[in-house]
Amino acid sequence: MSGVDVRLDAAAKGLAVPAGSAVTVEEYVRDGRDVHTGGLDFPVLTLDGEALDGNIAAMADYCARNGVLLAPHGKTTMAPRLFDRQLAAGAWAITVATPAQLRACHAFGVPRILLANLLVDPAAIAWVGALLDADPGVEVLCYVDSAASVRALDRVLTARGQRRPLPVLLEVGYRGGRTGCRDLAEARRVAEAAAGTTTLRLAGVSAFEGLIPAAELATVRGFLADVRRTLFTLAGDGAFPGPVVASAGGSLYFDLVVEELGPARLAELPGGTPAVCVLRSGCYVTHAAGGYQRTSPLAGRSPGGSVLREALELWATVWSRPEPELVVLGFGRRDVGDDMGAPVPRWALPPDGRDRRDVRDRFEVTGLNDQHAFVRVPADDPIAVGDRVVSGVHHPCTTVDKWRHIPVLDPGGRVTDVVSTFF
């Protein structure tokens, strides 16, 4: 699907490609590189191939069992090789956050793209309009949350003589949150404004519940119930000229979305309006330490125990042990996001990979510079200069974007693929 021609060269961070050469991913993998034998540069962000496969399969199975569709949020990885695999596993669309990401997904060959955001920039609106008119095989959806956002779209699309209407989802928000209509009266005004155009087609409602704290599950449920009430009211008003999309679901509460907006609820829509529930979880594909592990419906909140596995690992070398209880590792904010918490050291091992030790309860990252990580260790721990430490990350979305290429490893540490990102 993607058709992206990637060449790896000496500028490929973490891959240790010899100077003066450029190879394809297939050629790079055929070299038999291994994380333990000098085949990679450190620091390097890697993907556990088994965990990656398992996560994609687990989420696809969850959606199939619950009768919902999945539009994985592409901003997590912006990796066409992973989009291919998610779509092959049954994903309905790929979600994006910006017009630039939308353009990239179209270049990768993604046939249906959900821009889970407002589209108000004239150049981007004109580009989307031209794409819809030029290619009937492509579908793009975006949000509206005010009469002003409706006018912004209609003005540009009308000026260019739009022939194929742009499907839009009415976004429902909550007080103190991000974008989205704050009450039902405003939602009705927006729906009426969209109905007054020939360039737009109101295709459903959407929301994002993921910023509500995990301790407030009742608040999450209440918000999603408000989204459902908005959907039902608009359907009763006759606001939707065709089948309806009800979309929500980050990576933390998608089970609650299924309860409040899933097939059982949508079957009660006024007039028997056909409708589908579309989840937009993105971080499931790599999963992560911390909040995602504790609160994901397929991990910490799973009634059957953990299903998703952490697939991202940050490998780094011990550069220095200047004090008995301080180790300095060779990675920093240029390599990993810390907006949801510092990286979590998991394993310590010598360069040859033998005698891998679990250090989760012994090592703690206490600070990051651009290229240095400060790690508190027990004074009697044998960790030494030149050893390696493998850490988990808290937030894939602010880590993956720091890496142009990410090697995929098998259980023995051998490189089996390279995932390239396009942020």
C-alpha positions in Angstrom: 0.0 0.0 0.0 2.5 2.6 1.1 5.0 2.4 -1.8 7.5 4.4 0.2 11.1 4.0 -1.1 13.4 4.3 2.0 17.2 4.4 1.7 19.2 4.1 4.9 22.5 5.9 5.1 25.1 7.0 7.6 22.8 9.8 8.8 20.2 7.2 10.0 20.4 7.7 13.8 20.9 4.4 15.7 21.4 2.2 12.6 25.2 2.3 12.2 25.1 2.4 8.4 28.8 2.6 7.1 29.8 6.1 5.8 29.4 6.6 2.1 26.8 3.9 1.6 23.0 3.8 1.2 21.0 0.6 1.5 17.4 -0.4 1.3 15.7 -1.8 4.4 15.8 -5.3 2.8 19.6 -5.0 2.3 20.1 -3.7 5.8 18.1 -6.6 7.3 20.0 -9.2 5.2 23.3 -8.0 6.8 22.3 -9.9 9.9 22.6 -7.0 12.3 22.2 -7.7 16.0 21.7 -5.3 18.9 24.3 -7.2 20.9 27.1 -7.5 18.4 27.9 -3.9 17.4 25.3 -3.8 14.6 23.6 -0.7 15.9 24.6 2.7 17.3 23.6 3.7 20.8 21.3 5.2 21.9 18.7 3.4 19.7 15.0 3.0 20.0 13.8 -0.4 19.0 10.5 -2.3 18.5 9.9 -5.8 19.9 8.6 -7.6 16.9 6.6 -10.2 18.8 4.9 -7.5 21.0 4.1 -5.4 18.0 2.4 -8.3 16.2 0.6 -9.2 19.3 -0.7 -5.7 20.0 -2.0 -5.3 16.4 -3.8 -8.6 16.6 -5.2 -8.0 20.2 -6.8 -4.7 19.2 -8.2 -6.0 16.0 -9.7 -8.9 17.9 -11.2 -6.6 20.5 -12.9 -4.5 17.9 -14.2 -7.5 16.0 -15.6 -9.0 19.2 -17.3 -5.8 20.2 -18.7 -4.9 16.8 -16.8 -1.6 16.4 -14.4 -0.2 13.9 -10.9 1.1 14.4 -9.2 4.1 12.9 -5.8 4.0 14.6 -4.3 7.4 15.4 -1.4 7.7 13.0 0.3 10.5 14.9 1.7 7.9 17.3 4.1 6.5 14.7 3.6 8.2 11.3 5.0 4.9 9.9 3.6 3.6 6.6 4.9 0.1 7.3 2.8 0.0 10.5 -0.2 1.6 8.8 0.0 -1.2 6.2 -0.2 -3.8 9.0 -3.0 -2.0 10.8 -5.1 -1.7 7.7 -4.4 -5.4 6.8 -5.6 -6.3 10.3 -8.9 -4.7 9.5 -8.5 -1.0 10.4 -11.3 1.1 8.9 -9.2 4.2 8.4 -6.1 6.0 9.7 -6.6 9.0 12.0 -4.4 12.1 11.8 -4.1 15.3 13.8 -2.9 17.9 11.2 -3.1 18.7 7.5 0.5 17.7 7.1 -0.1 14.3 8.5 -3.2 14.0 6.3 -1.0 14.8 3.2 1.5 12.2 4.3 -1.1 9.5 4.7 -2.5 10.2 1.3 1.1 9.9 -0.1 1.3 6.6 1.6 -1.8 5.4 -0.2 -4.2 5.3 2.8 -7.7 5.3 1.2 -9.7 6.7 4.2 -8.3 9.4 6.5 -10.0 10.8 9.5 -8.6 14.3 10.5 -9.6 14.2 14.2 -9.4 18.0 14.3 -10.8 21.2 12.9 -9.8 22.2 9.4 -9.7 26.0 9.1 -6.6 26.9 7.1 -7.7 27.9 3.5 -4.8 26.2 1.7 -5.4 22.9 3.5 -9.2 23.1 2.9 -8.6 23.8 -0.8 -6.2 20.8 -1.0 -8.7 18.5 0.7 -11.5 19.7 -1.6 -9.4 19.2 -4.7 -8.4 15.7 -3.5 -12.0 14.7 -3.0 -13.1 15.9 -6.4 -10.1 14.3 -8.2 -10.2 10.9 -6.6 -13.5 9.2 -5.8 -11.6 6.3 -4.2 -10.3 8.5 -1.4 -12.4 9.6 1.6 -11.5 12.3 4.1 -13.4 13.3 7.2 -12.8 16.3 9.5 -14.4 18.1 12.5 -16.6 21.1 13.0 -17.5 22.6 16.4 -18.9 26.0 15.6 -20.7 28.0 12.9 -17.4 29.7 12.3 -15.6 26.4 11.5 -18.5 25.5 9.2 -18.1 28.9 7.4 -14.4 28.5 7.1 -14.8 25.2 5.2 -17.8 26.3 3.1 -16.2 29.6 2.0 -13.1 27.9 0.5 -15.0 24.9 -0.9 -17.6 27.1 -2.5 -15.0 29.4 -4.1 -13.3 26.4 -5.7 -16.6 25.0 -7.0 -16.6 21.9 -4.8 -18.5 19.0 -6.5 -18.1 16.3 -3.9 -19.3 17.3 -0.3 -16.8 16.9 2.5 -18.0 14.7 5.3 -17.7 16.4 8.7 -18.2 15.1 12.2 -19.6 17.4 14.9 -17.2 17.5 17.8 -18.5 17.4 21.3 -16.3 18.8 24.0 -16.4 19.5 27.8 -15.8 22.5 29.9 -12.1 23.0 30.5 -11.2 20.6 27.7 -9.9 21.2 24.2 -12.1 21.9 21.1 -15.8 20.8 20.7 -19.3 22.1 21.3 -19.9 22.7 25.0 -23.6 22.2 25.1 -26.5 20.7 23.1 -27.8 24.1 22.0 -24.4 24.9 20.3 -24.3 21.5 18.7 -27.7 22.1 17.1 -26.6 25.5 15.8 -23.5 23.9 14.2 -25.6 21.1 12.7 -28.0 23.6 11.3 -25.1 25.6 9.8 -23.7 22.5 8.1 -27.1 21.6 6.7 -27.3 25.0 5.1 -24.3 24.3 2.9 -24.0 22.3 -0.3 -20.3 21.7 0.3 -20.5 19.7 3.6 -22.3 16.6 4.7 -22.8 16.0 8.5 -21.7 12.4 8.9 -21.8 12.0 12.7 -20.3 13.1 16.0 -16.9 12.7 17.6 -15.2 13.4 20.9 -12.0 12.8 22.8 -12.2 11.6 26.4 -8.5 10.8 26.9 -7.5 13.9 28.9 -9.9 13.2 31.7 -7.8 11.8 34.7 -7.9 8.0 35.1 -9.2 8.5 38.7 -12.4 10.0 37.3 -13.9 7.1 35.4 -17.4 8.3 36.4 -16.6 11.6 34.7 -15.5 9.8 31.5 -18.7 7.9 31.5 -20.7 11.0 32.0 -19.0 12.8 29.2 -19.5 9.9 26.8 -23.2 9.8 27.8 -23.4 13.5 26.9 -21.9 12.6 23.5 -24.5 9.9 23.0 -27.4 12.3 24.0 -26.1 14.8 21.5 -25.9 12.2 18.8 -29.5 11.0 19.5 -30.9 14.5 19.6 -29.3 15.4 16.2 -30.5 12.1 14.7 -34.0 13.0 16.0 -33.7 16.4 14.3 -32.9 14.7 11.0 -29.4 16.3 10.9 -27.7 13.3 9.3 -28.5 12.7 5.6 -26.9 9.2 5.6 -25.2 6.6 7.8 -23.8 7.9 11.0 -20.3 7.7 12.5 -19.9 7.9 16.3 -16.2 8.2 17.1 -14.2 8.5 20.3 -11.7 6.4 22.2 -8.1 7.2 22.9 -5.9 4.5 24.3 -7.2 4.6 27.9 -11.0 4.3 27.9 -12.1 2.7 24.7 -14.0 0.1 26.6 -16.2 2.8 28.0 -16.7 4.2 24.5 -18.0 0.7 23.5 -20.4 0.7 26.4 -21.7 4.2 25.7 -21.5 4.4 21.9 -21.2 0.8 20.8 -23.6 -1.3 18.7 -26.1 -1.9 21.5 -26.5 1.8 22.1 -26.5 2.8 18.4 -29.3 0.3 17.6 -31.5 2.7 19.6 -30.9 5.7 17.3 -34.2 7.4 16.3 -35.6 6.3 13.0 -33.3 3.2 12.9 -30.5 5.4 11.4 -27.6 3.1 10.4 -24.5 3.9 12.5 -21.1 2.6 13.4 -18.8 3.2 16.3 -15.2 4.1 15.4 -12.4 3.9 18.0 -9.3 6.0 17.4 -6.8 4.4 19.8 -3.2 5.0 18.6 -0.8 4.1 21.4 -2.0 0.5 21.6 0.3 -0.5 18.7 3.4 0.1 20.8 1.8 0.3 24.2 3.9 1.9 27.0 5.0 2.0 30.6 3.2 4.0 33.3 -0.3 5.3 32.6 -1.1 3.2 29.6 0.0 0.0 31.3 -2.1 0.8 34.4 -5.3 2.0 32.7 -5.6 0.5 29.3 -8.7 -1.8 28.9 -6.3 -4.4 27.4 -3.7 -4.1 30.2 -4.1 -2.8 33.8 -7.9 -2.5 33.5 -8.3 -5.7 31.5 -10.6 -8.2 33.4 -8.4 -11.0 32.1 -5.1 -9.5 32.9 -2.5 -7.9 30.6 -2.8 -8.4 26.9 -1.0 -5.5 25.3 2.8 -5.6 25.7 5.4 -2.8 25.7 7.0 -2.9 22.3 9.2 0.2 22.5 12.6 -0.1 24.1 15.3 2.5 24.4 18.8 1.0 24.5 21.6 3.2 25.9 25.2 2.8 27.0 26.6 3.6 30.4 28.9 6.6 29.8 30.0 7.3 33.3 29.7 6.3 36.9 31.0 9.5 38.6 29.5 8.7 42.0 28.7 5.3 43.6 24.9 5.9 43.3 24.9 7.8 40.0 25.1 6.4 36.5 25.0 8.7 33.4 23.5 7.1 30.4 23.9 8.2 26.8 20.4 9.4 26.0 18.3 12.5 26.7 15.4 14.6 25.6 16.6 14.5 22.0 15.9 10.7 22.2 12.8 10.2 24.4 9.7 12.1 25.6 9.3 12.7 29.3 6.0 14.7 29.2 4.2 11.7 30.9 7.1 10.6 33.0 10.8 9.7 32.9 11.9 6.6 31.1 11.7 3.4 33.2 15.0 1.3 33.3 14.0 -2.3 32.8 17.2 -4.3 32.2 20.9 -4.0 32.6 23.3 -6.1 30.6 26.9 -6.3 29.3 27.5 -5.6 25.6 27.3 -9.2 24.6 23.7 -9.5 25.9 24.3 -12.2 28.4 23.4 -12.1 32.1 20.5 -9.7 31.5 19.4 -8.3 34.9 16.0 -7.0 35.9 16.6 -3.5 37.4 13.1 -2.1 37.6 13.1 -1.8 41.4 16.7 -0.7 41.6 17.3 2.0 38.9 15.5 5.3 38.6 15.9 8.1 36.0 16.1 11.3 38.0 16.8 13.8 35.3 17.4 14.4 31.6 19.6 16.8 29.7 19.6 17.0 25.9 21.9 14.0 25.6 22.4 12.7 29.1 20.2 10.7 31.5 20.9 10.7 35.2 20.1 7.4 36.9 20.1 6.7 40.6 21.5 3.2 41.3 22.4 1.2 44.5 26.0 1.8 45.5 26.6 -2.0 45.5 25.2 -2.6 42.0 27.8 -4.0 39.5 26.7 -1.7 36.6 29.8 -0.5 34.8 31.0 1.9 32.0 30.2 0.3 28.7 27.2 -1.8 30.0 23.8 -1.3 28.4 20.5 -0.3 30.0 17.2 -0.9 28.3 14.3 1.4 29.3 10.6 1.6 28.7 8.9 4.9 27.7 5.7 6.5 29.0 4.4 8.2 25.9 5.1 6.8 22.4 3.7 9.9 20.7 6.5 12.2 22.0 9.3 9.5 21.6 8.8 7.9 18.2 8.8 11.4 16.6 12.5 11.7 17.6 13.5 8.8 15.5 13.6 8.6 11.7 14.1 4.9 11.6 13.3 2.3 14.3 14.7 -1.3 14.0 12.4 -4.2 14.8 14.1 -7.0 16.8 13.3 -10.6 17.3 13.6 -12.3 20.7 17.3 -12.8 20.2 18.0 -9.2 19.4 18.4 -9.7 15.6 17.1 -6.9 13.3 14.1 -8.3 11.2 12.8 -5.0 9.8 13.2 -1.2 10.0 10.2 1.0 10.5 10.7 4.5 9.0 8.7 7.5 10.3 7.5 10.6 8.5 6.8 13.4 11.0 
